[in-house]
Amino acid sequence: MKKAKWFIFLASTLMLSACGNLENSGGQMTPEKTGTGEAVTTGQINSDSYQALMIEGQYKTSPARTMAASRMNSNYNLNNYDKGLLELSKEQFATDKYFFEEGQFLTVNLLKEWLARESSENKEGLNPSDGGKPVILQQIIEQNFMDKDSQKLAGISIGVALNSVDYSGDAAVEISDEEIIDSGKKIVEKILPRLRALEGVGDVPIIFGLFNQSREDDVAGGNYFASVVSKKGDKLADWQAVDEEYIVLPVDEGVNNSAAEDGVNVKYKDFKQNIQGFFPNLSGFSGKAYYRNQQMQKITIIIEAKYYHTSELQSFTQFVGNSVRSIFNVPGAVEVQINHLGVTSAVVMKPAGEAEVIAQVFN
């Protein structure tokens, strides 16, 4: 069992806040009972995250949970697809009023029918029947939200992943933005009555998000670009634009985006230069910034480091922590993952809106 050492960086002072075996010091999540005395949840990391409702002491997984991982063309797209839907859900289902539960209505067999091409054998297919046209609909994911008081279903979120490039044929086929938008909206109009017809769904609010799956070699990954809500029945409200960006750091020269405009790109370059100057024995250094409504939400940095002693790792982690504190004076969160031979050795975190930086070292 690995041990974890926690460091807190306050101004220029470094303090060791905790040290111990994870197995004996809270490394395992303790389920929490709610005020009703009946519902048991996973607990809450912070006020901006959902508690997951547990059934008979167990986390309830989706019957279709393996589908997204097997169908999305990269882990970058998969992560953005799942996390982005949670962000959309928060606009409709507040984290202090609802519990989270993985989708329970869409099964593997049902999704296979919907994701296939329409044909005489499969009238439920949502992709074009014409084999000469590209496959646009790539995946559908479902998230459920339960009322905290009643623990009953109170809302559903559906993420509709649409291809910007179709790789299903011998040659990759580019799909225009106009075709993606038009097809996505038509697909949602077909999905809604099908969802309403499923036993147990009823007239709860359903939010749909359209996700643009980027090219398989795009390390930034895709993003949500539109959403719509159905309060009840088969009626949809007006479509709303979703403003989110995933930006690879550093930004290429001459490219104009949010990270270039607000100075995050410069801070990232300064941070990288600072780290490489202290510890040149690095095999990799990458970063990505997440923006929502043109506001930086989180910077994620991954450092691949070669070290030979625990003391080297601890010294390096302390330097990284102090560099994060001094350079990244930003409103959003910052997370730096330090890896060795592909395994995470340490994590440095600066929560959003806070000056304090926390580091955890595994050894």
N, C-alpha and C positions, 0 to 999 in steps of 0.2 A: 504494500500500500504506500503510495506517495505521501510525503509530508508537504504541508503548505505553510509558507511563511508570509505573513501579511506586513506590509510597510505602509505608513501614511506619511505623505509629504506635505508639511505645513510650512509655508514660506521657505526658508533655507534649512529648516530643521527636519531631520529624519528620525522617525520613531518606529520601533518594532512594536506593533500592536497586538500580535497574537502569533503563536507558534504551536503546532500540535498535529497529531495524527487525525486526518479527516474522518476516519471511521469513528473516532471517539469524540470529535469536537464539532459536530454539526454538519459533516459533509453530506449527510443524507437529509432529504427534505422531510420535515415532520408535518403530516396533514393537519389542517386546522378545521375546527368546527365553527360554523357561523353562529350568529345570535339565536337562530331558531333551535339550535341543539340537534338538528337533523342533518343538514347539509355538511358534507366534508369536502374541503377543497385542498388544492396543492399549496395554498398560501400565496402571498403576493410579494414580488421583488420590490416594486415601488408602485406609487399611485397611478402611474401611467400604463401599468400592465394588468392584464386580466388574471383573475384566479380561475383555475380550471376546476370544474365540478367533478368530484370523484363518486363513482357508483359502487357501493358495497366495498369501499376502501381501495378501489382500483381505478386507475386512469382509463377512461373509455376511448379507445382508438376508433378511427373511421373504418368502415368496411372497405373503403376504396383508397386507403392511405398509401398503398404502394404505387398507385397509378401515376401520380405527379412525378415522382422520382424517375420512373421508367420512361416517361414520355417527353419531359422537358429536355432541350438540347444541351444544357450546361447547368452546372451547380449555381453559377452566377444568376441565371434566369430563374432557377428553382427558388433560390433564397429570396430574391426580390418579389417573386410571384406570391409567396406565402406571407412574407412580412408586410408587403404592400397592402394586401387584403385586410390584415389586422389593423393597419393604420386607417384604411377607409372605414372599417367597422366602428372605430372609436368615434367617428363623426355622428353615427346613428345610435350606437349602443355604448353608453358611457361605462368606463371601467368600474365605477363605484356603484353601479346599479345592476350590472349583469355579470354572470359567470360565463366562462368560455367552455365549449365542448366541441370536439372534432365532429365534422359532418356525419350524420347518421342516416340520411335519406338516399343519397346517391351511391349505388352499389357498383362494383366492378362491371358486372354484366350490363347494367343500365348505361353506364358511361361508354362501354365499348360500342353499344348500339348508336348512341348519340354522336360519338366522335368519328364514326365511319362515314363513308360516302352514302348518300341517299341512293337506294336502288329498289327494284321490285321486290327483292327479298328483305330489305331493311328500309321500311318507310320512315323510321325514326332517325335516320342518318342526317346530320346537320352540315356535313361537308358536301360540296357540289357533286351532283350525280355524273356530270361530264368529266370523264377521266382526263381530259385535256386541260382542265382547269386546276389550279393549285389547291392543295389542302390548306385551308386558312385556319380552321378551328383545331387547336392542338390539344387543349386540356381544359377541364372544368374542375374547380375545387370548391368545397363547401365548408363553411364554418357556422356553428350554431351558438346562439346566445340565450342563456337561461335567466329568467327573472330571479333576483337574489332572494326575494321574499317567498315566492311560491315554488322555486326551483323547476318551473315549467318553461317549455320553449316559448321565447318571446321575440325571437328574430333570427334571420338567416342571412349570411353573406355568401355570395357566389362570385368566384373569380373566373373570368373567361379569358383564356390565353389564346392569342391570335398570332399566327406566324407572319413575320416580316420577310422571311425566306422559307420556302418549302423545300425540304431535303428528301421528300419521300420518293422522288423519281431518280432517274439516272443522273440528271443534272439539276443543280440548285436553281430555283425559280424565285426571282424577286417579286414581292407583292407591294403594290403602291399603298401609300398612307390612305388615300381615298377609298380604296377597295377594302382595306382593313377596317376602317371606321364604319363604312356602309354595311359590310358583312356582319361585323360585331353587333351592331344595333338590331339587325334582322334576326340574328341568332338568339339574342336575349328575348325578343318578342315571341319566339317559338318555345324557349325554355320555360318562361314564366307560367303558362297554363299547365305545362307538364308537371312542374313542381307543385302547383296548387292542387293537382289531382292526386298527389302522393299522400297516403294515409298518414295523418299526424301533422301535416304542414299547416293546414287550415289557412286562416287569414292573418298570420303574423307578418310584420314588415319584412321585406326582402330587399337587400341592396345588392346590385350587380356592379362589378368593376370590370372594365375592359383592359386587358394587359397586352402590351406589344412585346412579344418575345423577340429579342434581338438575335443577330447572327450567332452561330455557335462559337465563333472565335472572339466575340466581344466580351472582354473581361469586366466591363462595367455592368453588363446584364440589362434586361429590358425594364420597362416601367408601366404603371397604370396611367392611362390618359383620359379616361371618361368613366362616369358612374351614373347610376340612375336608381331610384327607389320605387318600389311598389308597396304602398301602405296596406292594401288589401285587394283581393280579387285579381283580375287580369289587367288592371290599369297601371300604366307607368307614369311617373311624374316627368318633368322635363330633364333632359340629359344635362349633366354638369361636367365641365372640364376638370381634370385632375392634374395638378401641377407638381410633378415630382421628377427629380433628376438623380442619376447615379453617375458620378464623375470620377474617372480614373485620374490619380495624381502621380506625377506632376502633369499639369495641362500643357499640351503642345504649344509651341510658340505661335502666336497669331490667332489662336482659338479664343473666342469670346464666350464665356459661360459664367455661371454664378460663382464658381471657385476662383476664377480669374478676376472677377469684379470686386469681390469682397475681401480679397487679400489672403484667403485660405491657401491658395496655391503658393504664394510667397512664403507663408509660415511653414508649409510642408517642406519646401526646398531648404529653408533655414534649418529645420529640424533634422532632415536627412543629412545635411552637411555637418551639423553638429555631432550627430551620432557616428558618422563615418570617421570624423576626425578623432574621436575618442577611442573607437573600437573598429579599426579597419578590417578586421577578420570577419567580414560579413559576406554571405553568399547570395543574399536576396533582400530586396527592400521594395515594398509595394504599398500603395495607398488608394483609398476610395472614399469619396465624400457623398453623403446622402442629403439632398435638399428637398424640402417640401414647402410649397408656396414661396419659393425663392429664399427660404430661410434654412441655413445649415442646421441639420438635425444631429448628424453624427459623422465623425471621421474615423475610419478603421484603417490601421496600419499593421502590416505583417512584416516582421524582420526575421530573416533566416540567419542565425549566428552560429559560428563554430567556436566552441569553448571546450576546455579540457578539465576544468575544476569547478566545483560548486562556488568557490569564492569568486571566480571570474563571472559567473552568472549573476551572483548577488550584486557585485559591484556594477556590472553592466546595467542591471535592472534599476538600481538606484540612480544611475546617471540618466537613463531613459526617463524615469519618473520626474526627476528635477527638470529635465529638458522639456517635457510635456507641460509642466507647471509654468515654466518661464516663457515658453514660446506660444503655446496655444491659449491665448486669452480670448476665447471664443465662447459664444452662448451655448452652442451645442455640445454633445458628449464627444469624448475622444477615447478610443480604445487602441492600445498597442499590444499586439500578440508577438511574443518572442519565441521562435521555434528553433529546435536543434534536431537535425536529421528528420525533419518532417513531424516531429512531436512537440507539442506546446510545452515549453519549460517555464514560462512566466507570462503574466498578463498585467499591463498597466492601464488603469482606468481613471478618467476624469469625468464624473457625472455632469450632465447638462446643468448649466447655471451655477456651478460650484467651483471654488478655487482649489479645493482639496483634491489631491491625487492619491489613489490607492494602488498598491502593487501586490500581487500574489506570486510567490515563487514556489515552484514544485521541484522537489528533489528527493 
